[in-house]
Amino acid sequence: MANKMKAFDLLGDKLQQRITLVASVAVLLLLEVLIYLVAASQAGDSTRLIVSDAQGRVVYEAPGNALTRYEKMLFEETHGPLANYQIHVQRESRPFPTRIWLAAAVGIPIGLILLLAFLIRVYLALIYGESSTGDSREEEGSRTGRLSSLQLSLQRFSIFHLGALLVAGAVLFWLVPDFLVNAGKVVLAMMKEFPWLLPALAIFFALLVVWVIYLRYRLSQQMLKNQFDLEKYRLDRELLEHKDSLLLTDHCETAAAEADEGRNRSDVERSDIEG
């Protein structure tokens, strides 16, 4: 395929493309309104009817201000007459879940758009075949020598990567604060129930830090010792080579002196013979 097939090429003329674009925007706006309405329904004042026994233990809970006939009949069949229990209404005010609404308003539409785009790309790949990637790879290879690695990374960063990062950020923005709050509550409860736990953890981490410092000290000592041994070995080797060179020099000088002496002796003997 010479030209890369696009999604809008499947829609025909520009009128159909405009209709599809307007319909998509309308669907996204409707989805945002639905997300807001669901979030708003979770906020506001709510009441719960709580039934407790004489010791103050909660026996039964139900939403609302009073029990229905069916709930009352079911309760009395299970726990006995309702007059033997204490009934009180608990009211609570829940604020608007801003964080959850923001995470859902950002993550859900982008996730649906990415899913739709992925399905369209799969459809195009199955029906029309893959686009010619050989030319694109050759073009990237020719541009590698002119562009830095950072520029190439930025060029490969597509809208799908950005959408995936936004969805992941929205999910983390939704889940991480609740996780931290719940973890803090658990830690505080454990500290109240086990007051010795915090000093024990502090002592443990202090001993761990001391142990790491000791290990680093031993490691530095061992490295210095190894470096000293290597330097000593290098000096001994240089000294041995120097001694060998001195012995070789002395041997050469002795051999040269013996040769000169033999040459002089032969000259004297030759002169005696001639005389």
PALUMMI-235595 format. One line per field, with one value per residue: x, y, z of N, C-alpha, C in turn. Coordinates in steps of 0.02 Angstrom, whole numbers. Example, Ala and Ser with C-alpha at 12.3 -4.5 7.8 and 13.67 -1.06 7.14 Angstrom:
nX: [660 | 642]
nY: [-284 | -112]
nZ: [390 | 354]
caX: [615 | 684]
caY: [-225 | -53]
caZ: [390 | 357]
cX: [660 | 645]
cY: [-165 | 2]
cZ: [390 | 394]
***
This chain:
nX: [41 | 36 | 0 | -40 | -179 | -314 | -429 | -533 | -543 | -628 | -754 | -802 | -867 | -845 | -955 | -1008 | -899 | -902 | -1025 | -999 | -898 | -967 | -1064 | -980 | -925 | -1044 | -1078 | -970 | -990 | -1115 | -1075 | -988 | -1081 | -1159 | -1063 | -1041 | -1169 | -1179 | -1075 | -1124 | -1236 | -1184 | -1154 | -1209 | -1337 | -1367 | -1461 | -1463 | -1539 | -1511 | -1507 | -1483 | -1428 | -1452 | -1323 | -1261 | -1216 | -1215 | -1349 | -1428 | -1438 | -1505 | -1545 | -1617 | -1753 | -1843 | -1901 | -1965 | -2118 | -2088 | -1950 | -1959 | -2032 | -1943 | -1836 | -1890 | -1919 | -1792 | -1716 | -1804 | -1932 | -1949 | -1963 | -1878 | -1755 | -1641 | -1670 | -1601 | -1569 | -1446 | -1362 | -1271 | -1160 | -1103 | -972 | -952 | -878 | -743 | -613 | -629 | -722 | -649 | -548 | -625 | -689 | -585 | -513 | -605 | -667 | -549 | -495 | -595 | -586 | -455 | -471 | -565 | -489 | -387 | -460 | -502 | -379 | -340 | -441 | -413 | -287 | -319 | -409 | -358 | -224 | -54 | 33 | 167 | 308 | 440 | 492 | 472 | 557 | 680 | 683 | 687 | 810 | 895 | 876 | 929 | 1063 | 1060 | 978 | 962 | 955 | 859 | 772 | 726 | 657 | 556 | 490 | 440 | 348 | 184 | 8 | -58 | 28 | 26 | -110 | -118 | -33 | -107 | -224 | -169 | -118 | -239 | -300 | -208 | -219 | -345 | -339 | -221 | -221 | -328 | -275 | -160 | -221 | -296 | -191 | -122 | -218 | -222 | -91 | -90 | -187 | -121 | -13 | -77 | -129 | -17 | 99 | 235 | 284 | 331 | 453 | 525 | 535 | 609 | 730 | 767 | 787 | 888 | 992 | 1005 | 1054 | 1176 | 1237 | 1248 | 1335 | 1447 | 1475 | 1508 | 1622 | 1707 | 1715 | 1779 | 1900 | 1947 | 1959 | 2060 | 2164 | 2179 | 2215 | 2336 | 2409 | 2415 | 2489 | 2608 | 2646 | 2667 | 2776 | 2873 | 2888 | 2936 | 3055 | 3120 | 3132 | 3217 | 3332 | 3363 | 3392 | 3506 | 3593 | 3603 | 3664 | 3788 | 3838 | 3851 | 3946 | 4054 | 4076 | 4112 | 4228 | 4310 | 4318 | 4387 | 4505 | 4550 | 4567 | 4671 | 4771 | 4790 | 4838 | 4959 | 5028 | 5036 | 5118 | 5233 | 5268 | 5293 | 5402]
nY: [-59 | 104 | 227 | 267 | 196 | 282 | 315 | 402 | 386 | 282 | 333 | 399 | 538 | 715 | 759 | 650 | 630 | 746 | 730 | 614 | 664 | 763 | 682 | 602 | 698 | 735 | 614 | 602 | 715 | 680 | 568 | 627 | 702 | 599 | 539 | 642 | 651 | 525 | 537 | 645 | 587 | 511 | 598 | 707 | 710 | 569 | 441 | 314 | 178 | 107 | -35 | -89 | -192 | -216 | -208 | -121 | -168 | -175 | -239 | -240 | -155 | -32 | 61 | 225 | 304 | 227 | 59 | -49 | -144 | -273 | -281 | -265 | -380 | -478 | -451 | -475 | -609 | -659 | -602 | -580 | -490 | -320 | -221 | -250 | -198 | -62 | 80 | 192 | 334 | 366 | 498 | 554 | 656 | 660 | 723 | 797 | 687 | 739 | 703 | 571 | 596 | 679 | 589 | 489 | 565 | 600 | 482 | 380 | 427 | 445 | 317 | 244 | 305 | 269 | 129 | 118 | 173 | 78 | -36 | 8 | 18 | -116 | -168 | -102 | -158 | -292 | -293 | -209 | -233 | -218 | -63 | -6 | -39 | -46 | 62 | 164 | 124 | 133 | 270 | 314 | 260 | 335 | 458 | 444 | 472 | 611 | 659 | 670 | 547 | 582 | 665 | 572 | 487 | 573 | 590 | 462 | 456 | 441 | 488 | 386 | 340 | 453 | 456 | 333 | 362 | 465 | 396 | 302 | 392 | 448 | 336 | 307 | 428 | 410 | 292 | 290 | 394 | 347 | 223 | 263 | 333 | 230 | 144 | 225 | 233 | 98 | 84 | 176 | 116 | -4 | 49 | 100 | -17 | -97 | -29 | -46 | -71 | 33 | 84 | -37 | -54 | 62 | 34 | -80 | -29 | 61 | -26 | -92 | 11 | 36 | -87 | -87 | 22 | -31 | -140 | -70 | -6 | -116 | -161 | -53 | -58 | -183 | -155 | -57 | -135 | -229 | -143 | -98 | -219 | -244 | -134 | -158 | -278 | -231 | -143 | -233 | -312 | -218 | -187 | -312 | -326 | -218 | -262 | -374 | -310 | -238 | -344 | -401 | -296 | -288 | -414 | -400 | -297 | -362 | -466 | -389 | -331 | -445 | -484 | -376 | -389 | -514 | -481 | -389 | -470 | -559 | -470 | -435 | -558 | -576 | -473 | -510 | -625 | -576 | -494]
nZ: [0 | -48 | 10 | 177 | 255 | 328 | 465 | 436 | 301 | 281 | 294 | 187 | 102 | 147 | 217 | 287 | 370 | 448 | 511 | 585 | 669 | 742 | 805 | 883 | 972 | 1036 | 1099 | 1188 | 1269 | 1325 | 1395 | 1489 | 1561 | 1616 | 1698 | 1789 | 1847 | 1909 | 2002 | 2076 | 2132 | 2232 | 2332 | 2467 | 2598 | 2700 | 2781 | 2905 | 2983 | 3136 | 3232 | 3394 | 3532 | 3712 | 3762 | 3676 | 3556 | 3380 | 3292 | 3179 | 3023 | 2915 | 2769 | 2772 | 2867 | 2939 | 2969 | 2845 | 2825 | 2783 | 2815 | 2954 | 2989 | 2947 | 3031 | 3161 | 3150 | 3149 | 3256 | 3361 | 3456 | 3407 | 3501 | 3606 | 3578 | 3547 | 3449 | 3337 | 3231 | 3115 | 3045 | 2906 | 2814 | 2654 | 2559 | 2394 | 2280 | 2224 | 2181 | 2134 | 2034 | 1945 | 1907 | 1844 | 1745 | 1663 | 1637 | 1590 | 1463 | 1384 | 1390 | 1322 | 1195 | 1158 | 1154 | 1050 | 946 | 940 | 899 | 773 | 708 | 709 | 628 | 506 | 483 | 465 | 358 | 254 | 258 | 320 | 326 | 221 | 300 | 274 | 199 | 291 | 395 | 328 | 306 | 439 | 475 | 392 | 447 | 571 | 580 | 577 | 677 | 854 | 987 | 1080 | 1006 | 914 | 1000 | 1043 | 922 | 900 | 1000 | 1016 | 1003 | 1064 | 1164 | 1246 | 1283 | 1352 | 1460 | 1521 | 1559 | 1648 | 1743 | 1788 | 1847 | 1950 | 2020 | 2069 | 2148 | 2229 | 2334 | 2419 | 2455 | 2527 | 2632 | 2694 | 2727 | 2818 | 2921 | 2961 | 3007 | 3115 | 3196 | 3226 | 3296 | 3409 | 3463 | 3478 | 3563 | 3577 | 3453 | 3369 | 3435 | 3422 | 3282 | 3254 | 3321 | 3250 | 3117 | 3147 | 3188 | 3067 | 2984 | 3049 | 3026 | 2886 | 2870 | 2935 | 2850 | 2733 | 2780 | 2804 | 2673 | 2610 | 2679 | 2634 | 2498 | 2501 | 2552 | 2449 | 2345 | 2398 | 2400 | 2261 | 2219 | 2288 | 2229 | 2099 | 2119 | 2169 | 2055 | 1963 | 2029 | 2022 | 1883 | 1861 | 1930 | 1853 | 1733 | 1773 | 1805 | 1679 | 1611 | 1679 | 1646 | 1508 | 1503 | 1564 | 1473 | 1362 | 1410 | 1428 | 1296 | 1239 | 1310 | 1264 | 1130 | 1139 | 1190 | 1085 | 990 | 1048 | 1048 | 911 | 874 | 941 | 872 | 745 | 773]
caX: [0 | 80 | -21 | -66 | -252 | -335 | -497 | -581 | -551 | -683 | -817 | -825 | -861 | -834 | -1017 | -1009 | -847 | -926 | -1078 | -966 | -863 | -1018 | -1092 | -930 | -923 | -1105 | -1073 | -923 | -1023 | -1164 | -1038 | -965 | -1140 | -1176 | -1012 | -1055 | -1230 | -1164 | -1036 | -1166 | -1283 | -1149 | -1144 | -1269 | -1353 | -1396 | -1481 | -1463 | -1572 | -1468 | -1539 | -1432 | -1455 | -1441 | -1251 | -1238 | -1191 | -1258 | -1380 | -1458 | -1433 | -1546 | -1547 | -1681 | -1771 | -1884 | -1903 | -2026 | -2152 | -2050 | -1888 | -1977 | -2051 | -1883 | -1796 | -1921 | -1911 | -1722 | -1689 | -1854 | -1972 | -1911 | -1967 | -1824 | -1693 | -1638 | -1670 | -1582 | -1555 | -1380 | -1358 | -1203 | -1157 | -1047 | -957 | -948 | -814 | -708 | -556 | -654 | -754 | -597 | -515 | -671 | -703 | -526 | -491 | -653 | -671 | -486 | -490 | -640 | -559 | -398 | -497 | -594 | -435 | -353 | -503 | -500 | -314 | -342 | -485 | -376 | -233 | -346 | -444 | -316 | -154 | -9 | 66 | 236 | 352 | 510 | 512 | 476 | 618 | 737 | 684 | 711 | 881 | 931 | 872 | 964 | 1127 | 1051 | 941 | 985 | 911 | 802 | 726 | 693 | 609 | 499 | 453 | 404 | 297 | 121 | -50 | -77 | 69 | 1 | -173 | -105 | -7 | -162 | -267 | -133 | -118 | -306 | -311 | -167 | -250 | -405 | -326 | -165 | -239 | -366 | -229 | -119 | -263 | -310 | -129 | -110 | -264 | -199 | -29 | -109 | -220 | -70 | 27 | -117 | -136 | 50 | 141 | 306 | 304 | 371 | 523 | 559 | 553 | 663 | 792 | 785 | 816 | 952 | 1041 | 1017 | 1098 | 1243 | 1264 | 1268 | 1395 | 1502 | 1493 | 1544 | 1689 | 1746 | 1728 | 1831 | 1963 | 1970 | 1981 | 2126 | 2213 | 2191 | 2254 | 2405 | 2442 | 2430 | 2544 | 2668 | 2665 | 2694 | 2842 | 2919 | 2902 | 2981 | 3122 | 3150 | 3153 | 3276 | 3389 | 3380 | 3426 | 3574 | 3634 | 3617 | 3714 | 3853 | 3861 | 3873 | 4009 | 4107 | 4090 | 4148 | 4297 | 4346 | 4331 | 4441 | 4568 | 4572 | 4591 | 4737 | 4820 | 4806 | 4880 | 5028 | 5058 | 5051 | 5177 | 5293 | 5285 | 5323 | 5467]
caY: [0 | 162 | 276 | 236 | 201 | 316 | 297 | 445 | 362 | 234 | 367 | 426 | 610 | 758 | 766 | 594 | 641 | 797 | 700 | 570 | 704 | 794 | 628 | 582 | 750 | 731 | 555 | 617 | 761 | 642 | 526 | 669 | 719 | 539 | 530 | 692 | 633 | 469 | 562 | 687 | 545 | 483 | 651 | 730 | 683 | 502 | 417 | 242 | 156 | 59 | -71 | -115 | -225 | -181 | -196 | -72 | -200 | -165 | -302 | -235 | -89 | -25 | 130 | 260 | 326 | 177 | -7 | -68 | -202 | -334 | -280 | -276 | -450 | -518 | -440 | -508 | -681 | -678 | -579 | -573 | -428 | -258 | -179 | -267 | -169 | 11 | 103 | 262 | 352 | 397 | 541 | 570 | 699 | 641 | 776 | 778 | 652 | 776 | 666 | 515 | 623 | 700 | 529 | 456 | 609 | 600 | 415 | 340 | 445 | 431 | 245 | 222 | 328 | 226 | 64 | 124 | 182 | 13 | -79 | 32 | -1 | -188 | -178 | -82 | -205 | -355 | -286 | -177 | -253 | -171 | -13 | -23 | -17 | -46 | 130 | 206 | 107 | 162 | 342 | 324 | 246 | 391 | 516 | 430 | 508 | 683 | 677 | 638 | 495 | 614 | 687 | 512 | 464 | 618 | 577 | 399 | 464 | 454 | 506 | 327 | 341 | 506 | 434 | 281 | 395 | 500 | 346 | 276 | 445 | 454 | 278 | 318 | 484 | 384 | 238 | 299 | 428 | 302 | 173 | 295 | 347 | 166 | 119 | 266 | 211 | 33 | 95 | 208 | 66 | -50 | 84 | 104 | -83 | -121 | 31 | -63 | -85 | 89 | 80 | -96 | -38 | 111 | -1 | -124 | 10 | 88 | -80 | -105 | 64 | 24 | -146 | -66 | 63 | -77 | -177 | -24 | 5 | -175 | -162 | -3 | -84 | -235 | -124 | -26 | -189 | -256 | -94 | -99 | -279 | -235 | -86 | -192 | -325 | -193 | -118 | -290 | -332 | -168 | -196 | -372 | -311 | -174 | -303 | -414 | -266 | -224 | -404 | -408 | -244 | -309 | -470 | -374 | -261 | -412 | -500 | -342 | -324 | -506 | -484 | -328 | -418 | -566 | -450 | -359 | -525 | -585 | -420 | -439 | -618 | -567 | -428 | -549 | -671 | -537 | -472]
caZ: [0 | -53 | 59 | 238 | 261 | 388 | 486 | 401 | 232 | 280 | 301 | 123 | 89 | 205 | 255 | 334 | 419 | 494 | 552 | 633 | 719 | 786 | 846 | 933 | 1024 | 1075 | 1142 | 1241 | 1315 | 1362 | 1442 | 1544 | 1602 | 1654 | 1751 | 1840 | 1883 | 1953 | 2058 | 2118 | 2169 | 2290 | 2381 | 2501 | 2664 | 2700 | 2847 | 2915 | 3044 | 3170 | 3288 | 3439 | 3591 | 3775 | 3771 | 3627 | 3496 | 3322 | 3271 | 3112 | 2992 | 2855 | 2746 | 2781 | 2934 | 2972 | 2938 | 2810 | 2855 | 2767 | 2854 | 3024 | 2996 | 2941 | 3091 | 3218 | 3142 | 3160 | 3320 | 3413 | 3453 | 3397 | 3561 | 3652 | 3553 | 3541 | 3380 | 3327 | 3161 | 3106 | 2985 | 2884 | 2755 | 2612 | 2512 | 2323 | 2268 | 2171 | 2154 | 2094 | 1974 | 1898 | 1879 | 1797 | 1688 | 1619 | 1619 | 1552 | 1392 | 1349 | 1382 | 1268 | 1132 | 1142 | 1135 | 983 | 898 | 932 | 859 | 704 | 679 | 697 | 570 | 447 | 470 | 441 | 293 | 202 | 264 | 353 | 283 | 204 | 354 | 253 | 182 | 352 | 431 | 293 | 320 | 507 | 476 | 363 | 491 | 633 | 581 | 583 | 737 | 915 | 1013 | 1112 | 954 | 887 | 1049 | 1040 | 861 | 907 | 1052 | 981 | 1044 | 1103 | 1224 | 1289 | 1311 | 1403 | 1520 | 1554 | 1591 | 1706 | 1793 | 1818 | 1892 | 2009 | 2056 | 2101 | 2195 | 2275 | 2397 | 2463 | 2481 | 2578 | 2691 | 2728 | 2756 | 2877 | 2973 | 2985 | 3046 | 3178 | 3238 | 3251 | 3346 | 3470 | 3492 | 3496 | 3571 | 3574 | 3384 | 3341 | 3457 | 3395 | 3213 | 3254 | 3339 | 3194 | 3062 | 3170 | 3182 | 2996 | 2959 | 3077 | 2991 | 2818 | 2878 | 2951 | 2789 | 2688 | 2809 | 2789 | 2602 | 2595 | 2703 | 2589 | 2436 | 2513 | 2558 | 2382 | 2308 | 2425 | 2375 | 2191 | 2213 | 2311 | 2177 | 2043 | 2138 | 2170 | 1987 | 1934 | 2059 | 1994 | 1815 | 1865 | 1948 | 1794 | 1684 | 1798 | 1795 | 1607 | 1592 | 1705 | 1606 | 1443 | 1512 | 1577 | 1410 | 1318 | 1436 | 1411 | 1224 | 1228 | 1336 | 1218 | 1069 | 1153 | 1198 | 1018 | 956 | 1076 | 1023 | 841 | 870 | 962 | 818 | 691 | 794]
cX: [43 | 64 | -52 | -141 | -269 | -408 | -548 | -590 | -608 | -751 | -842 | -814 | -854 | -896 | -1023 | -956 | -869 | -981 | -1048 | -931 | -912 | -1049 | -1044 | -925 | -985 | -1104 | -1026 | -954 | -1076 | -1131 | -1013 | -1023 | -1160 | -1127 | -1024 | -1117 | -1218 | -1124 | -1079 | -1216 | -1250 | -1139 | -1211 | -1280 | -1386 | -1410 | -1481 | -1495 | -1531 | -1505 | -1484 | -1465 | -1439 | -1368 | -1222 | -1210 | -1241 | -1283 | -1403 | -1450 | -1475 | -1545 | -1616 | -1693 | -1811 | -1882 | -1969 | -2058 | -2113 | -1986 | -1903 | -1995 | -1989 | -1839 | -1824 | -1917 | -1840 | -1699 | -1741 | -1891 | -1928 | -1912 | -1911 | -1757 | -1699 | -1632 | -1649 | -1561 | -1488 | -1380 | -1285 | -1206 | -1094 | -1034 | -953 | -880 | -775 | -652 | -579 | -686 | -703 | -563 | -560 | -683 | -645 | -512 | -540 | -659 | -607 | -476 | -534 | -613 | -500 | -421 | -527 | -540 | -397 | -395 | -503 | -434 | -311 | -385 | -448 | -321 | -260 | -376 | -397 | -243 | -113 | 20 | 139 | 283 | 425 | 534 | 519 | 538 | 679 | 742 | 708 | 786 | 922 | 930 | 909 | 1030 | 1120 | 1018 | 969 | 935 | 850 | 750 | 690 | 642 | 547 | 457 | 413 | 348 | 232 | 67 | -73 | -37 | 43 | -65 | -164 | -77 | -62 | -208 | -233 | -129 | -185 | -320 | -270 | -195 | -312 | -387 | -274 | -184 | -279 | -321 | -185 | -159 | -278 | -247 | -111 | -155 | -243 | -137 | -45 | -144 | -170 | -27 | -11 | -123 | -70 | 97 | 216 | 330 | 348 | 442 | 560 | 580 | 610 | 730 | 815 | 818 | 882 | 1007 | 1057 | 1064 | 1169 | 1276 | 1287 | 1331 | 1456 | 1524 | 1530 | 1614 | 1734 | 1763 | 1781 | 1899 | 1991 | 1994 | 2050 | 2180 | 2230 | 2232 | 2327 | 2443 | 2460 | 2489 | 2610 | 2693 | 2696 | 2765 | 2893 | 2937 | 2949 | 3052 | 3157 | 3173 | 3215 | 3339 | 3411 | 3416 | 3497 | 3619 | 3651 | 3668 | 3783 | 3882 | 3886 | 3939 | 4067 | 4127 | 4129 | 4220 | 4338 | 4363 | 4388 | 4508 | 4594 | 4598 | 4661 | 4791 | 4839 | 4849 | 4952 | 5063 | 5077 | 5113 | 5240 | 5314 | 5318 | 5392 | 5518]
cY: [61 | 213 | 240 | 249 | 233 | 299 | 338 | 424 | 312 | 267 | 400 | 501 | 649 | 765 | 710 | 603 | 692 | 769 | 654 | 609 | 736 | 741 | 606 | 633 | 747 | 671 | 568 | 664 | 725 | 597 | 566 | 688 | 659 | 528 | 580 | 675 | 574 | 492 | 605 | 645 | 514 | 535 | 670 | 697 | 614 | 482 | 341 | 227 | 99 | 31 | -103 | -147 | -185 | -167 | -147 | -102 | -192 | -233 | -299 | -163 | -90 | 48 | 160 | 277 | 274 | 112 | -17 | -129 | -267 | -338 | -293 | -350 | -494 | -511 | -479 | -584 | -704 | -662 | -573 | -507 | -366 | -214 | -193 | -236 | -94 | 30 | 176 | 272 | 389 | 436 | 556 | 610 | 682 | 697 | 750 | 746 | 683 | 736 | 608 | 540 | 645 | 639 | 495 | 499 | 612 | 531 | 377 | 362 | 430 | 356 | 218 | 243 | 285 | 156 | 65 | 132 | 116 | -34 | -58 | 12 | -76 | -203 | -159 | -131 | -270 | -349 | -261 | -196 | -199 | -122 | -32 | 6 | -15 | 24 | 173 | 189 | 134 | 236 | 356 | 311 | 302 | 452 | 506 | 467 | 582 | 704 | 640 | 586 | 525 | 637 | 627 | 485 | 508 | 607 | 513 | 403 | 487 | 474 | 447 | 323 | 394 | 486 | 380 | 312 | 432 | 452 | 318 | 328 | 453 | 396 | 286 | 375 | 461 | 336 | 254 | 337 | 385 | 249 | 203 | 310 | 283 | 137 | 159 | 246 | 144 | 41 | 127 | 158 | 16 | -16 | 89 | 36 | -112 | -61 | 17 | -72 | -30 | 90 | 19 | -85 | 11 | 79 | -46 | -86 | 42 | 36 | -96 | -53 | 54 | -35 | -128 | -24 | 19 | -117 | -132 | -10 | -55 | -180 | -112 | -26 | -138 | -207 | -91 | -79 | -218 | -208 | -92 | -160 | -273 | -188 | -117 | -241 | -289 | -168 | -175 | -313 | -282 | -174 | -257 | -360 | -265 | -214 | -346 | -372 | -249 | -284 | -414 | -357 | -263 | -367 | -448 | -337 | -310 | -448 | -454 | -333 | -385 | -508 | -435 | -355 | -472 | -536 | -420 | -414 | -552 | -536 | -424 | -501 | -612 | -524 | -465 | -594 | -633 | -513 | -529]
cZ: [0 | 0 | 118 | 243 | 328 | 403 | 448 | 328 | 225 | 279 | 237 | 119 | 154 | 248 | 308 | 388 | 471 | 539 | 605 | 688 | 768 | 832 | 900 | 990 | 1067 | 1123 | 1201 | 1293 | 1357 | 1414 | 1502 | 1590 | 1645 | 1711 | 1807 | 1881 | 1931 | 2013 | 2105 | 2159 | 2231 | 2345 | 2412 | 2568 | 2656 | 2772 | 2848 | 2982 | 3073 | 3229 | 3329 | 3500 | 3654 | 3789 | 3721 | 3564 | 3439 | 3298 | 3199 | 3088 | 2929 | 2833 | 2757 | 2854 | 2972 | 2933 | 2901 | 2844 | 2842 | 2809 | 2928 | 3035 | 2993 | 3003 | 3150 | 3211 | 3158 | 3231 | 3376 | 3407 | 3448 | 3458 | 3611 | 3632 | 3550 | 3468 | 3379 | 3254 | 3158 | 3040 | 2969 | 2819 | 2715 | 2562 | 2440 | 2310 | 2210 | 2140 | 2110 | 2030 | 1922 | 1866 | 1828 | 1735 | 1639 | 1592 | 1575 | 1479 | 1353 | 1339 | 1326 | 1199 | 1110 | 1121 | 1065 | 930 | 886 | 889 | 785 | 671 | 665 | 635 | 505 | 430 | 442 | 371 | 239 | 207 | 298 | 302 | 273 | 256 | 332 | 237 | 244 | 392 | 397 | 305 | 390 | 512 | 446 | 408 | 556 | 637 | 591 | 648 | 797 | 939 | 1047 | 1062 | 923 | 935 | 1049 | 978 | 865 | 959 | 1019 | 1030 | 1086 | 1167 | 1273 | 1321 | 1364 | 1467 | 1557 | 1590 | 1654 | 1762 | 1827 | 1866 | 1956 | 2052 | 2094 | 2158 | 2248 | 2338 | 2445 | 2494 | 2537 | 2641 | 2730 | 2761 | 2820 | 2935 | 3003 | 3029 | 3114 | 3224 | 3266 | 3305 | 3412 | 3504 | 3515 | 3504 | 3567 | 3502 | 3355 | 3367 | 3429 | 3322 | 3209 | 3271 | 3282 | 3137 | 3083 | 3166 | 3110 | 2966 | 2984 | 3041 | 2921 | 2821 | 2892 | 2889 | 2739 | 2714 | 2794 | 2715 | 2581 | 2619 | 2657 | 2523 | 2444 | 2519 | 2490 | 2340 | 2332 | 2400 | 2301 | 2180 | 2235 | 2259 | 2117 | 2058 | 2140 | 2100 | 1952 | 1962 | 2032 | 1922 | 1814 | 1883 | 1889 | 1742 | 1706 | 1789 | 1722 | 1584 | 1616 | 1665 | 1537 | 1450 | 1524 | 1513 | 1363 | 1342 | 1420 | 1337 | 1207 | 1251 | 1290 | 1154 | 1080 | 1159 | 1129 | 979 | 981 | 1050 | 950 | 832 | 891 | 905 | 761 | 708 | 794]
***
